[in-house]
């Protein structure tokens, strides 16, 4: 009898997780859950979307643990190169979405995450609930975002590790637009 293989997915992993992920000695909940999430991504053979914009953010914000994890992902060839092609439609939708210039600026700063997710398996892992809320509202009027699956590994209720082990299947509860 053969063992069932977990489907490998490509995740766009925000630098917020890279910043929070602590070493094995860390007992901080945010740090340990971020670390465990990254470890499980690698163990299950999931991949990470890798663009110049994502690389720049990770280089600025990654913890020592996240840096070592990233090198191991490179060595295992688990980084999926994504071109930094801006989506004019997404950026226009962001600008039309909000009258608040500060919100627009923040959303444009995170647009590369959604562009990478749309170019891969439509999965984003991030601790940034503010970005989640903004893009969730935008998904109500911008159809391509509706299928994005979002996970916050620090939120215990999201059961991120269990979801990864199940192959990160599409679930209505994870979609930006439910």
C-alpha positions in Angstrom: 0.0 0.0 0.0 1.5 3.4 -0.9 1.4 6.5 1.2 -0.7 9.4 0.1 1.5 12.3 -0.9 0.6 15.8 0.1 0.0 18.2 -2.8 2.8 20.7 -3.1 1.8 24.3 -3.3 3.6 27.6 -3.9 3.2 30.2 -1.2 3.8 33.9 -1.2 5.3 34.4 2.2 5.3 37.9 3.6 8.4 39.3 5.3 6.3 39.7 8.4 6.7 36.0 9.0 10.5 36.2 8.2 10.8 39.0 10.8 8.8 37.1 13.5 10.3 33.6 13.0 12.6 32.9 15.9 15.1 30.2 16.7 14.3 27.0 18.4 15.1 28.5 21.8 12.4 31.1 21.4 9.3 30.6 23.5 7.4 33.6 22.2 4.2 32.5 20.6 4.4 34.7 17.5 8.0 33.7 17.0 7.5 30.0 17.5 4.4 29.7 15.3 6.1 31.7 12.5 9.1 29.4 12.8 7.0 26.2 12.9 5.0 27.4 9.8 8.3 27.9 7.8 9.6 24.5 9.0 6.4 22.8 7.9 6.4 24.5 4.5 9.9 23.1 3.9 9.1 19.6 5.4 6.0 19.1 3.3 7.9 20.2 0.2 5.8 23.3 -0.5 7.5 26.1 -2.4 7.9 29.8 -2.0 7.2 32.5 -4.7 10.4 34.4 -5.1 10.5 37.8 -6.9 12.9 40.7 -6.6 10.4 42.6 -4.5 9.9 39.7 -2.1 13.7 39.2 -1.9 14.2 42.9 -1.1 11.7 42.7 1.7 13.1 39.5 3.1 16.6 40.9 3.0 15.5 43.9 5.0 13.4 42.1 7.6 14.4 38.4 8.0 15.5 37.0 11.3 18.6 34.9 11.6 16.4 31.8 11.7 14.5 32.9 8.5 17.8 33.6 6.7 19.0 30.0 7.4 15.6 28.6 6.4 15.7 30.6 3.2 19.2 29.2 2.3 17.9 25.7 2.9 14.9 26.4 0.6 17.4 27.7 -2.1 19.5 24.6 -1.7 16.4 22.4 -2.0 15.4 24.3 -5.1 12.1 25.2 -3.4 12.0 28.9 -4.5 9.9 29.5 -7.5 11.1 32.5 -9.5 8.3 35.0 -10.3 8.8 38.0 -12.5 8.2 41.4 -11.0 5.5 42.2 -13.5 3.1 44.8 -12.1 -0.5 44.3 -12.7 -1.9 47.6 -13.9 -5.4 46.4 -13.3 -4.7 45.5 -9.7 -2.9 48.8 -9.0 -5.7 50.8 -10.7 -8.3 48.9 -8.6 -6.3 49.8 -5.4 -6.2 53.5 -6.3 -10.0 53.5 -7.1 -10.8 51.4 -4.0 -10.0 54.0 -1.3 -10.3 57.7 -0.9 -7.7 57.5 1.9 -4.3 58.2 0.4 -2.5 56.5 3.3 -4.5 53.3 2.7 -3.7 53.4 -1.0 0.0 53.8 -0.3 0.0 50.9 2.1 -1.9 48.7 -0.3 0.4 49.6 -3.2 3.4 48.7 -1.0 1.9 45.2 -0.6 0.7 44.8 -4.2 3.7 42.7 -5.1 2.6 39.9 -2.7 -0.8 39.7 -4.5 0.8 39.8 -7.9 3.1 36.9 -7.0 0.2 35.0 -5.5 -1.8 35.5 -8.7 1.1 34.3 -10.8 1.5 31.1 -8.7 -0.9 29.0 -6.5 -2.9 31.9 -5.0 -1.7 31.4 -1.5 -0.5 34.1 0.8 1.0 33.6 4.3 1.2 36.8 6.3 0.9 38.2 9.8 -0.4 41.6 8.4 -4.1 41.6 9.3 -4.3 45.2 8.2 -3.3 44.3 4.6 -5.7 41.3 4.8 -8.6 43.5 5.7 -7.8 46.1 3.0 -7.4 43.5 0.2 -10.5 41.5 1.5 -12.6 44.7 0.9 -11.0 45.2 -2.5 -11.8 41.5 -3.5 -15.5 42.4 -3.3 -15.0 44.5 -6.4 -11.8 43.1 -8.0 -12.6 39.5 -9.1 -9.0 38.2 -9.5 -8.4 38.5 -5.7 -11.5 36.5 -4.8 -9.6 33.2 -5.1 -6.6 34.1 -3.0 -6.2 31.9 0.0 -4.9 33.7 3.1 -3.3 32.2 6.2 -1.9 33.9 9.3 0.2 31.2 11.0 0.1 33.0 14.4 -3.7 32.9 14.6 -4.4 29.6 16.4 -7.9 29.4 15.0 -6.6 29.2 11.5 -4.8 25.9 12.1 -2.1 26.8 9.6 0.0 23.7 10.2 -2.9 21.3 9.7 -3.9 23.1 6.5 -0.3 22.8 5.2 -0.3 19.1 6.0 -3.5 18.7 4.1 -1.9 20.2 1.0 -3.3 23.7 1.6 -6.5 23.0 -0.3 -8.8 25.8 -1.4 -11.3 26.6 1.4 -14.0 29.1 1.3 -13.1 30.2 4.9 -9.6 31.2 3.7 -10.6 33.1 0.6 -10.3 36.9 0.5 -13.9 37.0 -0.8 -16.1 34.4 0.9 
